[in-house]
Amino acid sequence: MSYADVNGVRLWYEIHGTGRPLVLVHGGYGAVEMFAPILAALAERRQVILVDLQGHGRTADVDRPLRFESMADDIAALIRHLDLPEADLLGYSLGGGVALRTAIQHPGLVRRLALVSAPCKRQGWYPEVLAAMATQDEGVAEQMRGSPPHELYTRVAPRPEDWPTLWVKTGDLLRQEYDWSAEVAALAMPVLLVFADADSIPVTHMAEFFGLLGGGHRDAGWDGADRPAARLAVLPGLTHYDIVTSPALPAAVLPFLTHEVRPPA
């Protein structure tokens, strides 16, 4: 457990287990503790590196907006800080956007990419979810006082008084339009998409995202020769809010991280 000074941010990270490195990127208003329920299962097989994003958890905020692109640069800088030639990435929700941008902006550092409950464009969320994102500000931060995310933030943040600022900056981030479809289609590393069957993202977007990665266009053939490098998992009985704590998540992710990828014909 330590800090890495990267890009003007003092980034908190933890390392658990041994083996090939796997970086976990938490969701909005969260911290490394978000992965606590599945950490043991992952660390049994991998060297798991958890990181608190800018303004989250033990990483203090700095004088710059929250943006997927800048936080992706932070993740890449952390990988370099740890002298890793490459790493696998798993990002959940907002952290999925950060992990995806890391793969887009720094493809040489990402061996495999697992995205959990994250779209590739802002309009990939349900309309009611976008409407809720648009309201996130100091007032909502006040309403969230006493909630589990606030209690964790109060306990670990270097400046607990920054709680309202986190909501203002995150709200500004979530109101920014983006569509990374063209960049997704150009990704060369294997990608796993994981969603809940009652996610905040409609099944139509899950299929669209998978299609951009080469999935869902044809039968794989009796020997699987035409299987795409990308994979799609829709986990039953889960939602956007509990998928990250389910044992079904590492059960889906770990085989993807270790399966052999056939070279293109």
Secondary structure, 3 states (H helix, E strand, C coil): CEEEEECCEEEEEEEECCCCEEEEECCCCCCHHHHHHHHHHHHCCCEEEEECCCCCCCCCCCCCCCCHHHHHHHHHHHHHHCCCCCEEEEEECHHHHHHHHHHHHCHHHEEEEEEECCCCEHHHCCHHHHHHHHCCCHHHHHHCCCCHHHHHHHHHCCCHHHHHHHHHHHHHHHCCCCECHHHHHCCCCCEEEEEEEECCCCHHHHHHHHHHCCCCCCCCCCCCCCCCCCEEEEEEEEECCCHHHCCHHHHHHHHHHHCCCCCCC
